[in-house]
Amino acid sequence: MSDDLLNPRAPHAWAGPLISTLVTVPAAVLALFFGGLSPMACDSCNGARADLFTDSWNMGWAVLRTGLFLALVLLVASWALPWRQRQAATRGLLCMAAPGVVAVSVVAFMALVDWP
């Protein structure tokens, strides 16, 4: 028997990764933009307050960038899976996880930074 009979091609396998890309990429760009601008929140800080903010921002920035990289990996994996019925559930999970990881990364960033 051929592989096409045992594992047919999924007709709309591209839809999930496309929707996930259209949600994840703009959200990640906005997260990077606002995360990069956030040090201006403590422009008027000085001394120990500025040091505390800088240390917490550095940790939050590392977490945000790591989370956004993980979201990119999930997005690429959703596109790279073979477009067969057998991988439909895995593809759907990856497509939903990518924007979720962006959201969790933003929340973690906001929680880690000691805002003035």
Phi, psi and chi 1 to 4 in degrees:
 res  aa     phi    psi   chi1   chi2   chi3   chi4
   1 MET       -  146.7  -69.6 -169.5  143.4      -
   2 SER   -83.0  161.9   77.1      -      -      -
   3 ASP   -67.2  -28.0 -172.3   44.5      -      -
   4 ASP   -66.8  -29.8  -71.5  -19.9      -      -
   5 LEU   -77.9  -36.5  -67.4  176.2      -      -
   6 LEU   -80.8  -31.5  -64.5  175.0      -      -
   7 ASN  -140.5   81.9 -169.5   16.6      -      -
   8 PRO   -67.9  158.0   24.6  -30.8      -      -
   9 ARG   -70.7  137.0 -177.5  175.0  170.3   89.5
  10 ALA   -78.5  125.8      -      -      -      -
  11 PRO   -67.0  -33.5   21.3  -28.7      -      -
  12 HIS  -123.5   42.7  -59.9  -70.6      -      -
  13 ALA   -67.7  -20.1      -      -      -      -
  14 TRP   -78.1  -19.2   54.1  -91.0      -      -
  15 ALA   -65.9  -45.6      -      -      -      -
  16 GLY   -61.3  -52.6      -      -      -      -
  17 PRO   -61.3  -34.0  -26.0   34.4      -      -
  18 LEU   -66.7  -47.4  177.7   64.6      -      -
  19 ILE   -62.8  -42.8  -67.1  167.9      -      -
  20 SER   -62.3  -39.0 -177.1      -      -      -
  21 THR   -65.1  -43.0  -59.9      -      -      -
  22 LEU   -67.2  -20.9  -67.6  175.0      -      -
  23 VAL   -94.7  -45.0  171.3      -      -      -
  24 THR   -70.5  -46.2  -56.8      -      -      -
  25 VAL   -64.1  -49.7  171.1      -      -      -
  26 PRO   -62.5  -37.6  -22.1   32.2      -      -
  27 ALA   -64.8  -40.0      -      -      -      -
  28 ALA   -68.2  -38.9      -      -      -      -
  29 VAL   -64.5  -43.3  168.3      -      -      -
  30 LEU   -64.2  -39.7  -77.6  173.0      -      -
  31 ALA   -63.3  -42.9      -      -      -      -
  32 LEU   -65.1  -41.1  -83.7  175.5      -      -
  33 PHE   -62.4  -52.8  178.7   73.2      -      -
  34 PHE   -71.5  -33.9  -72.9  113.2      -      -
  35 GLY   -64.9  -37.8      -      -      -      -
  36 GLY   -70.6  -30.4      -      -      -      -
  37 LEU   -84.0  -15.0  -72.6  179.6      -      -
  38 SER   -63.1  -23.8   63.8      -      -      -
  39 PRO   -61.3  -19.9  -26.5   34.0      -      -
  40 MET   -68.8  -12.9  -70.3 -168.5  -62.1      -
  41 ALA   -65.1  -23.1      -      -      -      -
  42 CYS  -115.4   31.0 -162.4      -      -      -
  43 ASP   -62.6  -35.2  -84.3  -12.2      -      -
  44 SER   -87.2   -3.5   62.5      -      -      -
  45 CYS   -75.4  153.0  -59.5      -      -      -
  46 ASN  -149.7  163.6   53.0   17.8      -      -
  47 GLY    69.3 -137.1      -      -      -      -
  48 ALA   -65.6  -34.5      -      -      -      -
  49 ARG   -63.0  -43.0 -177.9   74.1 -175.9  133.2
  50 ALA   -66.5  -39.3      -      -      -      -
  51 ASP   -64.8  -42.5  -67.6  -22.2      -      -
  52 LEU   -62.6  -44.6 -177.8   63.0      -      -
  53 PHE   -63.2  -45.0  174.3   78.2      -      -
  54 THR   -62.0  -43.5  -59.2      -      -      -
  55 ASP   -63.5  -43.8  -68.8  -18.8      -      -
  56 SER   -70.0  -35.9   67.1      -      -      -
  57 TRP   -65.9  -40.4 -176.5   85.0      -      -
  58 ASN   -59.8  -41.7  -73.6  -24.8      -      -
  59 MET   -66.8  -45.5  176.3   61.1   75.8      -
  60 GLY   -63.1  -40.2      -      -      -      -
  61 TRP   -63.0  -40.8 -176.2 -115.2      -      -
  62 ALA   -63.9  -42.0      -      -      -      -
  63 VAL   -65.7  -42.0  167.9      -      -      -
  64 LEU   -62.6  -48.5  179.2   65.4      -      -
  65 ARG   -63.8  -38.8  -71.2 -175.2  -52.7  161.1
  66 THR   -64.8  -43.3  -57.7      -      -      -
  67 GLY   -64.2  -40.4      -      -      -      -
  68 LEU   -69.2  -34.2  -64.5 -179.5      -      -
  69 PHE   -65.3  -41.6  178.3   73.8      -      -
  70 LEU   -62.2  -39.8  178.8   60.4      -      -
  71 ALA   -62.5  -40.0      -      -      -      -
  72 LEU   -63.5  -41.4  175.5   66.7      -      -
  73 VAL   -62.1  -43.5  168.2      -      -      -
  74 LEU   -63.8  -38.9  -68.8  171.1      -      -
  75 LEU   -65.1  -45.3 -159.7   57.4      -      -
  76 VAL   -64.4  -39.6  168.3      -      -      -
  77 ALA   -64.5  -35.6      -      -      -      -
  78 SER   -66.3  -34.4   72.0      -      -      -
  79 TRP   -76.4  -30.8  -79.9  104.5      -      -
  80 ALA   -81.7  -18.6      -      -      -      -
  81 LEU   -61.2  144.2  -81.0  175.4      -      -
  82 PRO   -59.8  140.7  -21.4   30.3      -      -
  83 TRP   -84.8   64.6  -67.5   11.6      -      -
  84 ARG  -118.9  158.6  -60.3  -70.2  179.8 -179.7
  85 GLN   -59.7  -35.0  -73.0  -72.5   10.7      -
  86 ARG   -61.8  -31.0 -177.1  174.4   36.3 -179.4
  87 GLN   -95.4    8.4  -80.9   84.0   22.0      -
  88 ALA   -62.0  -43.3      -      -      -      -
  89 ALA   -68.1  -42.0      -      -      -      -
  90 THR   -64.2  -42.4  -55.2      -      -      -
  91 ARG   -62.3  -43.3 -176.3  177.9  -58.5  102.2
  92 GLY   -62.2  -40.6      -      -      -      -
  93 LEU   -64.0  -44.3 -178.5   65.1      -      -
  94 LEU   -64.2  -39.7  -69.1  171.8      -      -
  95 CYS   -65.7  -35.6  -69.0      -      -      -
  96 MET   -80.5  -29.0  -70.6 -173.9  -67.9      -
  97 ALA   -72.7  -33.8      -      -      -      -
  98 ALA   -59.3  -53.9      -      -      -      -
  99 PRO   -68.2  -27.6   12.1  -17.1      -      -
 100 GLY   -64.4  -40.1      -      -      -      -
 101 VAL   -65.9  -37.0  168.5      -      -      -
 102 VAL   -61.8  -46.1  171.2      -      -      -
 103 ALA   -62.7  -43.6      -      -      -      -
 104 VAL   -65.2  -37.6  167.9      -      -      -
 105 SER   -64.5  -40.9  -61.6      -      -      -
 106 VAL   -66.0  -43.4  169.0      -      -      -
 107 VAL   -63.1  -42.8  169.1      -      -      -
 108 ALA   -63.5  -41.1      -      -      -      -
 109 PHE   -60.4  -48.8  172.4   74.1      -      -
 110 MET   -62.9  -34.5  -61.9  -62.9  -75.5      -
 111 ALA   -76.3  -33.6      -      -      -      -
 112 LEU   -76.3  -30.4  -74.1  170.8      -      -
 113 VAL   -77.8  131.0  174.9      -      -      -
 114 ASP   -87.8   88.9 -175.2   25.3      -      -
 115 TRP   -69.1  144.8  -61.1   99.2      -      -
 116 PRO   -71.9      -   15.5  -17.5      -      -
